[in-house]
Amino acid sequence: MSALASQQSRLEVPDTGSLRGDLLAAPQVLRETFLGPLGLVCLRTAVEAKIYPELFGQAIADLRRMESLGDTEIQRRAVQRGELAEEATSPLMLKTVIGPLILRYLSTQVDELPDFEAAFDHDAAPLVDFVWTVLHMRSPLPPIARKAGATTVPEPPHNQGRGVQYFRLHPGIGSTNR
């Protein structure tokens, strides 16, 4: 239990100055957690909390609450900077980036963990781009795009000029306002 408490105190909300940067930095916190000495303790406790909620449920609930606050803070800053429309925020944003990385970690053989660690940033980037695109498709164009006169969902910053286009196909696609 004390191991979980120490993890909670180490959770930092990245602030890189951009939504994409924050989304790329968030998995780095996860990387330090899972590849550190307490990584498997945290994961195992999360599983045990499902079986024995009376023993571990509160500790995991506290950890999830901290993660949720971090997710909310990243999105709040993106809305303030004009990168994201408030209607596009989602409680699943960070989970969508981090979930596949956790699954890959759990399914990686111990002798392959160095390869997992080496490929971590490469594996996180497409997940971030997916989330970035979906968030921008969920609502009207973010304020920063409207100011620039855009009529389509902007490309993720790293794709500009590479011919990959992200369009809003229909005003209702991806929207929660149906």
C-alpha positions as CSV (number, residue, x, y, z in Angstrom):
1,M,0.0,0.0,0.0
2,S,2.9,2.4,0.7
3,A,4.3,1.6,-2.7
4,L,1.0,2.9,-4.3
5,A,1.0,6.0,-2.1
6,S,4.6,6.8,-3.3
7,Q,3.5,6.3,-6.9
8,Q,0.6,8.8,-6.4
9,S,3.0,11.4,-5.1
10,R,5.2,10.9,-8.2
11,L,2.4,11.4,-10.7
12,E,3.1,14.7,-12.5
13,V,0.9,16.5,-15.0
14,P,3.1,17.4,-18.0
15,D,2.9,21.0,-19.2
16,T,4.8,21.3,-22.5
17,G,2.8,24.2,-23.8
18,S,0.8,22.2,-26.3
19,L,-1.8,19.5,-26.3
20,R,0.2,17.2,-28.5
21,G,3.3,17.7,-26.4
22,D,1.4,17.0,-23.2
23,L,-0.1,13.9,-24.7
24,L,3.4,12.7,-25.7
25,A,4.9,13.5,-22.3
26,A,2.1,11.7,-20.3
27,P,3.3,8.2,-21.4
28,Q,6.8,9.1,-20.2
29,V,5.4,9.2,-16.7
30,L,3.8,5.8,-17.3
31,R,7.1,4.6,-18.7
32,E,9.0,5.6,-15.6
33,T,6.3,3.9,-13.5
34,F,6.1,0.6,-15.3
35,L,9.8,0.1,-16.1
36,G,10.7,1.2,-12.5
37,P,10.8,-1.1,-9.5
38,L,7.2,-0.5,-8.6
39,G,5.7,-1.0,-12.0
40,L,4.5,-4.5,-11.5
41,V,3.4,-3.8,-8.0
42,C,1.0,-1.1,-9.3
43,L,-0.4,-3.3,-12.0
44,R,-0.8,-6.3,-9.8
45,T,-2.6,-4.2,-7.1
46,A,-5.0,-2.9,-9.8
47,V,-5.9,-6.6,-10.6
48,E,-6.1,-7.6,-7.0
49,A,-8.4,-4.6,-6.3
50,K,-10.9,-6.2,-8.7
51,I,-10.8,-9.4,-6.6
52,Y,-10.4,-7.9,-3.2
53,P,-11.9,-4.4,-3.3
54,E,-12.0,-4.2,0.5
55,L,-8.2,-4.5,0.6
56,F,-7.0,-2.6,-2.4
57,G,-10.0,-0.8,-3.8
58,Q,-9.4,2.6,-2.1
59,A,-5.7,2.7,-3.0
60,I,-6.5,2.1,-6.7
61,A,-9.5,4.5,-6.6
62,D,-7.1,7.2,-5.2
63,L,-4.6,6.5,-8.0
64,R,-7.3,6.6,-10.7
65,R,-8.6,9.9,-9.2
66,M,-5.1,11.4,-9.5
67,E,-4.8,10.2,-13.1
68,S,-8.2,11.7,-13.9
69,L,-7.2,15.0,-12.4
70,G,-4.1,15.0,-14.7
71,D,-6.2,14.2,-17.7
72,T,-8.6,17.0,-16.9
73,E,-5.8,19.5,-16.3
74,I,-4.2,18.7,-19.7
75,Q,-7.5,19.2,-21.4
76,R,-8.3,22.4,-19.5
77,R,-5.0,24.0,-20.5
78,A,-5.6,22.9,-24.2
79,V,-9.0,24.7,-24.1
80,Q,-7.5,27.8,-22.5
81,R,-4.8,27.9,-25.2
82,G,-7.4,27.6,-27.9
83,E,-6.1,24.2,-29.1
84,L,-9.2,22.3,-28.2
85,A,-12.9,23.2,-28.2
86,E,-14.5,22.6,-24.8
87,E,-17.1,20.3,-26.4
88,A,-14.3,18.0,-27.5
89,T,-12.9,17.1,-24.1
90,S,-13.2,13.4,-23.1
91,P,-12.6,11.5,-19.9
92,L,-11.0,8.8,-22.0
93,M,-8.3,10.9,-23.6
94,L,-5.3,9.6,-21.6
95,K,-6.7,6.1,-21.2
96,T,-6.8,5.9,-25.0
97,V,-3.1,6.7,-25.2
98,I,-2.0,4.7,-22.2
99,G,-4.2,1.6,-22.4
100,P,-2.5,0.1,-25.4
101,L,0.9,0.8,-24.0
102,I,-0.1,-1.0,-20.7
103,L,-1.4,-4.0,-22.8
104,R,1.8,-4.1,-24.8
105,Y,3.9,-4.0,-21.6
106,L,1.9,-6.9,-20.1
107,S,2.1,-9.0,-23.2
108,T,5.9,-8.4,-23.7
109,Q,8.2,-11.3,-22.6
110,V,10.7,-10.3,-20.0
111,D,13.6,-10.9,-22.3
112,E,11.9,-8.5,-24.8
113,L,11.5,-5.6,-22.4
114,P,14.6,-3.8,-23.6
115,D,13.0,-3.7,-27.1
116,F,9.8,-2.5,-25.6
117,E,11.6,0.3,-23.8
118,A,13.5,1.3,-26.9
119,A,10.4,1.4,-29.0
120,F,8.2,3.1,-26.4
121,D,8.3,6.7,-27.9
122,H,7.8,5.3,-31.4
123,D,4.8,3.3,-30.2
124,A,3.2,6.2,-28.2
125,A,3.3,8.7,-31.0
126,P,0.7,7.1,-33.3
127,L,-1.6,6.7,-30.3
128,V,-1.2,10.4,-29.5
129,D,-2.0,11.3,-33.1
130,F,-5.1,9.2,-33.1
131,V,-6.4,10.8,-29.9
132,W,-5.5,14.3,-31.2
133,T,-7.4,13.7,-34.4
134,V,-10.5,12.2,-32.7
135,L,-10.6,15.1,-30.2
136,H,-10.6,17.5,-33.0
137,M,-13.4,15.6,-34.9
138,R,-15.7,15.5,-31.9
139,S,-16.7,19.2,-32.0
140,P,-16.6,22.4,-33.9
141,L,-13.1,23.5,-35.0
142,P,-11.0,24.5,-32.0
143,P,-10.8,28.3,-31.6
144,I,-7.2,28.5,-32.8
145,A,-8.2,26.9,-36.1
146,R,-11.2,29.1,-36.5
147,K,-9.1,32.2,-36.0
148,A,-6.8,31.0,-38.8
149,G,-9.9,30.6,-41.1
150,A,-9.7,26.8,-41.3
151,T,-12.7,24.9,-42.5
152,T,-11.4,21.3,-41.9
153,V,-9.9,19.6,-38.9
154,P,-6.3,20.6,-38.7
155,E,-3.6,18.0,-39.2
156,P,-1.5,16.9,-36.2
157,P,1.5,19.3,-36.2
158,H,4.1,16.7,-37.1
159,N,2.1,15.7,-40.3
160,Q,1.9,19.1,-41.9
161,G,3.3,19.1,-45.4
162,R,3.4,15.3,-45.6
163,G,0.1,14.9,-47.4
164,V,-1.8,13.2,-44.6
165,Q,-5.2,14.9,-44.3
166,Y,-7.7,14.7,-41.5
167,F,-11.1,16.0,-42.7
168,R,-14.4,16.3,-40.9
169,L,-16.5,14.1,-43.2
170,H,-19.9,15.1,-41.8
171,P,-20.8,17.5,-39.0
172,G,-22.3,14.7,-37.0
173,I,-19.4,12.2,-37.2
174,G,-17.6,11.9,-34.0
175,S,-19.8,14.4,-32.3
176,T,-21.5,13.7,-29.0
177,N,-24.3,16.2,-30.0
178,R,-26.6,14.0,-32.1
